[in-house]
Amino acid sequence: MAIVWPCPQSVEQYAALGREVEVPRPDCPVCLGPMTRWSGYRRKIRHDDVDVVIFVARARCSPCGATHAQLPAFALTNRLHDVETIGALVEEVVDGPAGVRPAAKARDVGHETARGWVRRFRARALGLASSFAALAVALGAEP
């Protein structure tokens, strides 16, 4: 399982920090117990058409023994491209006059990859909208 945290650094700044990156220590999402840093791993992320190697810290929960990757907010599980690239392409396809192929070509992304991003977004859009509306109401705003 991955825990996404709001990273204040850019992709380049984060990558430059390597293993020295400061990652928050959240409570375990499984049992709510305290977590401690527990190693990590390196992975590639494609940002501005450049592959950057980042360090992803892992955390371990002492009470239940679960381990979780701690992803910075600009990275997604099982995706090479950063959130900015994927979001911009999906927004262009959903809101714009063009289809997937022109949007993918403009960002130098394979059209089949881009089509998968758009399909996944469309399949989850209603659930995402409902969750954000519920969060807005919980925070005291209009949905």
C-alpha positions in Angstrom: 0.0 0.0 0.0 1.2 3.6 -0.7 0.7 6.7 1.5 0.7 9.9 -0.5 2.0 12.9 1.3 2.0 16.6 0.2 5.6 17.2 -0.8 6.7 20.8 -0.8 9.7 20.2 -3.2 9.7 20.1 -6.9 10.6 16.8 -8.6 14.2 18.1 -9.2 14.6 19.3 -5.6 13.2 16.0 -4.3 15.5 13.9 -6.5 18.6 15.9 -5.5 17.9 15.1 -1.8 18.0 11.4 -2.4 17.8 9.4 0.8 18.1 12.6 2.8 14.5 13.6 1.9 12.4 14.5 5.0 9.3 12.4 4.9 6.5 12.8 7.5 5.8 9.9 9.8 2.0 9.2 9.6 0.0 6.8 11.6 -0.6 3.4 10.0 -3.7 3.4 7.7 -4.4 -0.2 8.7 -4.4 -0.1 12.5 -3.6 3.6 13.2 -0.5 2.7 15.1 2.8 4.7 15.0 5.0 4.2 12.0 8.8 4.4 11.7 11.0 4.9 8.7 12.0 1.5 7.2 14.4 1.7 4.3 13.1 2.6 0.8 13.7 2.1 -2.8 14.7 4.1 -5.9 12.3 4.5 -8.8 12.1 6.5 -12.0 9.6 9.2 -12.7 9.2 11.0 -16.0 9.0 14.8 -15.5 9.2 17.2 -18.4 10.2 14.4 -20.8 13.2 13.5 -18.6 13.5 10.4 -16.5 14.5 11.3 -12.9 15.4 8.8 -10.3 13.8 9.5 -6.9 14.0 7.7 -3.5 10.7 6.5 -2.1 10.8 6.0 1.6 9.0 3.2 3.3 7.5 3.1 6.7 6.8 0.2 9.0 4.1 -0.1 11.6 5.4 -1.7 14.8 2.0 -2.9 16.1 0.7 -4.6 13.0 3.9 -5.1 11.0 2.5 -3.5 7.8 4.9 -1.6 5.5 3.9 1.3 3.2 5.6 3.2 0.5 5.5 7.0 1.1 5.0 8.6 -2.3 5.4 12.3 -2.8 2.3 13.9 -4.2 3.8 14.4 -7.7 4.1 10.6 -8.1 1.5 7.9 -8.7 1.6 4.2 -8.0 2.3 2.1 -11.1 2.8 5.1 -13.4 6.0 6.4 -14.9 4.8 9.9 -15.7 4.3 12.5 -13.0 0.9 13.8 -11.9 1.3 17.1 -13.7 1.8 15.4 -17.1 -1.1 13.0 -16.6 -3.5 15.6 -15.3 -2.8 18.1 -18.0 -3.3 15.5 -20.7 -6.6 14.2 -19.2 -7.8 17.8 -18.7 -7.0 18.6 -22.4 -8.9 15.6 -23.6 -11.9 16.0 -21.3 -12.3 19.8 -21.7 -10.7 20.4 -25.1 -11.8 20.0 -28.6 -9.1 17.4 -29.5 -9.0 13.8 -28.8 -6.4 11.5 -27.2 -4.0 11.2 -30.1 -3.3 14.9 -30.6 -3.0 15.5 -26.9 -0.6 12.6 -26.5 1.5 13.7 -29.5 1.8 17.2 -28.1 3.3 15.7 -24.9 5.3 13.0 -26.6 3.4 10.3 -24.8 2.2 7.1 -26.5 -1.5 7.4 -27.5 -2.3 4.0 -26.0 -0.8 5.1 -22.7 -2.7 8.4 -22.8 -5.9 6.5 -23.7 -5.4 4.3 -20.6 -5.1 7.4 -18.4 -8.3 8.9 -19.8 -10.2 5.7 -19.5 -9.2 5.2 -15.9 -10.2 8.8 -15.1 -13.6 8.4 -16.7 -14.2 5.2 -14.9 -13.4 6.8 -11.5 -14.6 10.4 -12.1 -18.1 10.0 -10.4 -16.5 8.4 -7.3 -13.8 11.1 -7.1 -16.4 13.9 -7.5 -18.6 12.4 -4.7 -15.6 12.1 -2.4 -14.5 15.7 -3.0 -18.1 16.9 -2.5 -18.2 15.0 0.8 -14.9 16.5 1.9 -16.1 20.0 1.0 -19.2 19.5 3.2 -17.1 18.1 6.0 -14.9 21.2 5.9 -17.9 23.5 6.0 -18.1 24.5 2.4 -20.8 24.1 -0.3 -20.4 20.9 -2.3 
